[in-house]
Amino acid sequence: MVRIADLNLEQNQQEISGLLEEHSRRMDDSIPPYEREVISLATYEGDTYVGGITGDMVWKILNVHLLAVDPAYRGNGLGGILLKELEDRARSRGCKVSELTTMSWQAPHFYQKQGYEIFGEIHDCPQEGQTKYYLKKNLE
């Protein structure tokens, strides 16, 4: 009988990656291994944390996960600097495209100013009048 259980994230990601890699090899042996590399950057003023960004890279695709800047430091380009640094590091590792999601009340216009384009939307999510956006940017 099959059962479903909780498993810590790191171990589960490792198991899932192994299954994905095995599947890919069976489908097309030219597909590169499923290797996930994480980038996590922080910015400080003195000893005070004022913002950060995280992402990961798989198959030459950067997936931006989290980006936030302390409200007292917004409007000075820090978010753009963090995003550019993440993109530059991913590009230097061979990434060809960056992708991310954001909500209508978060930062779709910020990302568009950084060169991202919307390629998908889910309307009325999580509630009526709000939208989840899918964005991408060519890194080549």
SEFIBA-14905 format. One record per atom (N, C-alpha, C, O): residue in three letters; z negated, x negated, y. Coordinates in steps of 0.2 Angstrom, whole numbers, plus 5000, padded with zeros to 4 digits. Example, Ala and Ser with C-alpha at 12.3 -4.5 7.8 and 13.67 -1.06 7.14 Angstrom:
Ala496149344972 Ala496149384978 Ala496149344984 Ala495849294983 Ser496549364989 Ser496449324995 Ser496149365000 Ser496049335006 
END
This chain:
Met500049964994 Met500050005000 Met500049965006 Met499649915006 Val500449975011 Val500449945017 Val499949965022 Val499750025022 Arg499649915026 Arg499149935030 Arg499249895037 Arg499549845037 Ile499049925042 Ile499049895049 Ile498449875051 Ile497949915051 Ala498349815054 Ala497749785056 Ala497849745063 Ala498449725065 Asp497349735067 Asp497349695073 Asp497349625070 Asp497149605065 Leu497749585074 Leu497849515073 Leu497849485080 Leu498149505085 Asn497449425081 Asn497449395087 Asn498149375089 Asn498649355085 Leu498349375096 Leu498949375099 Leu499349305097 Leu499949315095 Glu499049255097 Glu499349185096 Glu499549185088 Glu500149165087 Gln499149205084 Gln499349205077 Gln499949255075 Gln500349235072 Asn499849315078 Asn500349365077 Asn501049345080 Asn501549355077 Gln501049315086 Gln501649285089 Gln501949235084 Gln502549235084 Gln501549195081 Gln501849135077 Gln502149175071 Gln502649145068 Glu501849225068 Glu502049255062 Glu502749295064 Glu503249285060 Ile502749325069 Ile503349365071 Ile503949315073 Ile504449325070 Ser503749255076 Ser504249205077 Ser504549185071 Ser505249175070 Gly504149175066 Gly504449155059 Gly504949205056 Gly505449185053 Leu504749265056 Leu505149315054 Leu505849325058 Leu506349335055 Leu505749315064 Leu506349325068 Leu506849265067 Leu507449275066 Glu506549205066 Glu506949145065 Glu507249155058 Glu507849135057 Glu506949175053 Glu507249185046 Glu507749235046 Glu508349225044 His507649285050 His508249345051 His508849315054 His509349325052 Ser508749275060 Ser509249245063 Ser509649195059 Ser510249195059 Arg509349155055 Arg509649105051 Arg510149145046 Arg510649125044 Arg509849195043 Arg510249235038 Arg510849265041 Arg511349275038 Met510849285047 Met511349325051 Met511849275053 Met512449285053 Asp511649215056 Asp512149165059 Asp511749105059 Asp511349095063 Asp511949055055 Asp511548995055 Asp511648945061 Asp511348895061 Ser512148965065 Ser512248925072 Ser511748955077 Ser511648915082 Ile511349005076 Ile510849025081 Ile510248975081 Ile509948955076 Pro510048955087 Pro509548905087 Pro508848935085 Pro508748995085 Pro508348895083 Pro507748915081 Pro507348955087 Pro507548945093 Tyr506949005085 Tyr506549045089 Tyr505949005091 Tyr505449005088 Glu506048965097 Glu505548925099 Glu505348955106 Glu505748955111 Arg504748965107 Arg504448995113 Arg504048945117 Arg503648915114 Glu504248925123 Glu503948885127 Glu503648915134 Glu504048955137 Val503048915135 Val502648945140 Val502648895146 Val502548835146 Ile502748925152 Ile502648895159 Ile502048935163 Ile502148995163 Ser501548905165 Ser501048935169 Ser500848895175 Ser500548835174 Leu501048915181 Leu500948875187 Leu500448915191 Leu500448975192 Ala500048875195 Ala499548895199 Ala499548865206 Ala499748805206 Thr499348895211 Thr499348865218 Thr498648865221 Thr498348925220 Tyr498448815224 Tyr497748815227 Tyr497848795234 Tyr498248755236 Glu497348815238 Glu497148785245 Glu496448755244 Glu495948795244 Gly496448695244 Gly495848655243 Gly495648675235 Gly496048665231 Asp495048705234 Asp494848725228 Asp494948795226 Asp494748825221 Thr495248835231 Thr495348905231 Thr496048925228 Thr496548905230 Tyr495948965222 Tyr496548985219 Tyr496849045223 Tyr496549085225 Val497549035225 Val497849075230 Val498449115227 Val498749155230 Gly498649095221 Gly499249125217 Gly499449095211 Gly499249035210 Gly499849125207 Gly500149095201 Gly500749135198 Gly500849195201 Ile501049105194 Ile501649135190 Ile501649105183 Ile501449055181 Thr501849155179 Thr501849135171 Thr502549165169 Thr502849205171 Gly502749125164 Gly503449145161 Gly503449115154 Gly503149065153 Asp503949135150 Asp504149095144 Asp504849085143 Asp505249125146 Met505049045139 Met505749035138 Met505949035130 Met505549005126 Val506449075129 Val506649075122 Val507449085122 Val507749125126 Trp507749045118 Trp508549045118 Trp508849045125 Trp509349075126 Lys508648995129 Lys508948985135 Lys508849035140 Lys509249045145 Ile508349085139 Ile508249135144 Ile507449125146 Ile507049125142 Leu507449125153 Leu506749125156 Leu506549205157 Leu506949245159 Asn505949215154 Asn505649285155 Asn505049275160 Asn504549245158 Val505149305166 Val504549295171 Val504049355169 Val504249415169 His503449335168 His502949385166 His502549405172 His502549465173 Leu502149365175 Leu501649385180 Leu501749335186 Leu501849275186 Leu501749365192 Leu501749335199 Leu501349365203 Leu501449425205 Ala500849335206 Ala500449365211 Ala500249315216 Ala500149255215 Val500149335223 Val499849295228 Val499349325231 Val499349385233 Asp498749295233 Asp498149325236 Asp498449355243 Asp498849325246 Pro498249415244 Pro498449455250 Pro498449415257 Pro498849415261 Ala497949375257 Ala497849325263 Ala498349275264 Ala498449245269 Tyr498749265259 Tyr499249215259 Tyr499949235258 Tyr500449205258 Arg500049305258 Arg500649335257 Arg501049335264 Arg500749325269 Gly501749335264 Gly502149335270 Gly502349265272 Gly502649255277 Asn502049215268 Asn502249145270 Asn502749105266 Asn502849045266 Gly503049145261 Gly503549115256 Gly503249085250 Gly503549055246 Leu502549095249 Leu502249065243 Leu502549095237 Leu502649055232 Gly502649155236 Gly502849195230 Gly503549165229 Gly503749145223 Gly504049155234 Gly504649125233 Gly504649055230 Gly505049035226 Ile504149015233 Ile504048945231 Ile503848945224 Ile504148905220 Leu503448985222 Leu503148985215 Leu503749005210 Leu503848975205 Leu504149055212 Leu504649085208 Leu505249025207 Leu505449015202 Lys505348995213 Lys505848945213 Lys505648885208 Lys506048855204 Glu505048865208 Glu504748815204 Glu504848835197 Glu505048785193 Leu504648895195 Leu504748915188 Leu505448915186 Leu505548885181 Glu505848935190 Glu506648935189 Glu506848865188 Glu507248855183 Asp506648825192 Asp506948755192 Asp506648715186 Asp507048685182 Arg506048735184 Arg505848705177 Arg506148735171 Arg506348695167 Ala506348795171 Ala506648825166 Ala507448805166 Ala507648785160 Arg507748795172 Arg508448765172 Arg508448695169 Arg508948685166 Ser507948655171 Ser507948585168 Ser507848585161 Ser508048535158 Arg507648635158 Arg507548645151 Arg508148675147 Arg508148695141 Gly508648695151 Gly509248725149 Gly509348795149 Gly509848825147 Cys508848835153 Cys508948905153 Cys509448925158 Cys509648885163 Lys509848975156 Lys510448995159 Lys510349055163 Lys510749075168 Val509849095162 Val509649165165 Val508949175165 Val508549155161 Ser508749215170 Ser508049235171 Ser508049305171 Ser508449335174 Glu507549335168 Glu507449405168 Glu506749425169 Glu506249385168 Leu506649485172 Leu505949515173 Leu505949585174 Leu506449615175 Thr505349615174 Thr505349685176 Thr504849695182 Thr504349655182 Thr504849745186 Thr504449755191 Thr504449835192 Thr504949865190 Met503949855195 Met503849925197 Met504049945204 Met504049895208 Ser504250005205 Ser504450025212 Ser503950005217 Ser504149995223 Trp503350015216 Trp502749995221 Trp502549925221 Trp502149905225 Gln502849885217 Gln502749815217 Gln503249775221 Gln503149775227 Ala503749745218 Ala504149695222 Ala504849695220 Ala505149645220 Pro505249755219 Pro505949745218 Pro506349715223 Pro506749675222 His506149725230 His506549705235 His506349625236 His506849585238 Phe505749605235 Phe505649535235 Phe506049495230 Phe506349445231 Tyr506149525224 Tyr506549485219 Tyr507249485220 Tyr507649445219 Gln507549545223 Gln508249545226 Gln508349495231 Gln508849465231 Lys507849485235 Lys507949435241 Lys507949365237 Lys508249315240 Gln507649355231 Gln507649295228 Gln508349285223 Gln508349235220 Gly508749325224 Gly509449325220 Gly509449365214 Gly509949355210 Tyr508949405212 Tyr508949445206 Tyr509349505208 Tyr509349535213 Glu509649535202 Glu510049595203 Glu509749645198 Glu509549625192 Ile509649705200 Ile509449765195 Ile509949775190 Ile510549795192 Phe509849775184 Phe510249795179 Phe510049855174 Phe510449875170 Gly509449885176 Gly509249935172 Gly508649975176 Gly508249935179 Glu508550035175 Glu507950075178 Glu507750125173 Glu508150155169 Ile507050135173 Ile506750195170 Ile506450235175 Ile505950215178 His506750295177 His506450335182 His505850375180 His505750385174 Asp505450395184 Asp504850435183 Asp504350405178 Asp504150435173 Cys504350335179 Cys503850295174 Cys503450255179 Cys503750215183 Pro502750255178 Pro502350295174 Pro502250365176 Pro501950405172 Gln502450385182 Gln502450455184 Gln502950475188 Gln503350425190 Glu503050535189 Glu503650565193 Glu503650525200 Glu503150515204 Gly504250505202 Gly504350475208 Gly504350395208 Gly504450365213 Gln504150365202 Gln504050295202 Gln504550275197 Gln504850305192 Thr504750205198 Thr505350175194 Thr505150115191 Thr504850075195 Lys505350095185 Lys505250025182 Lys505949995182 Lys506450025180 Tyr505949935185 Tyr506649905186 Tyr506649845182 Tyr506149805180 Tyr507249835179 Tyr507449775175 Tyr507949735179 Tyr508449755182 Leu507749665180 Leu508149625185 Leu508349555181 Leu507949535176 Lys508849525183 Lys509149465180 Lys509349425186 Lys509649445191 Lys509449355184 Lys509749305189 Lys510049255185 Lys509749225180 Asn510649235187 Asn510949175184 Asn510649115186 Asn510649105192 Leu510449065182 Leu510149005184 Leu510648945184 Leu510448895185 Glu511248965182 Glu511748905181 Glu512148895188 Glu512548855189 
END
